[in-house]
Amino acid sequence: MMEQELTDWFGPDMRPVHPGVYATEFVDGLDKGFSRWVGGRWGNQYSTPEAAAICGTAGAQNKRWRGLANKPEVNHG
């Protein structure tokens, strides 16, 4: 599987447009992982995107984030 190209880091004042799991880090840069964005709130931060995908939206909100730089290709077959 080919690794996806990611965007630069966005600050906590810039919010994602689409719901989903994003690479995140706290503003102090000490804790990196993955968090789920659900239209207005970040979920908890986890070490894997799979764990972040099933979390609620009770996480800290002071996170930098980055997402995919390009729209992912969809395989229909």
KAJOMO-V987127 format. One record per backbone hydrogen bond with DSSP energy under -1.0 kcal/mol. NH is the residue of the N-H (numbers start at 1). CO is the residue of the C=O. Records with the same first field share a line. If there is no record, write none. Layout:
NH = CO / CO
This chain:
7 = 67
10 = 65
14 = 11
20 = 37
22 = 35
23 = 66
24 = 33
25 = 64
26 = 31
27 = 62
29 = 26
33 = 24
34 = 46
35 = 22
37 = 20
38 = 41
43 = 36
46 = 34
52 = 48
53 = 49
55 = 52
59 = 42
63 = 61
64 = 25
65 = 10
66 = 23
69 = 5
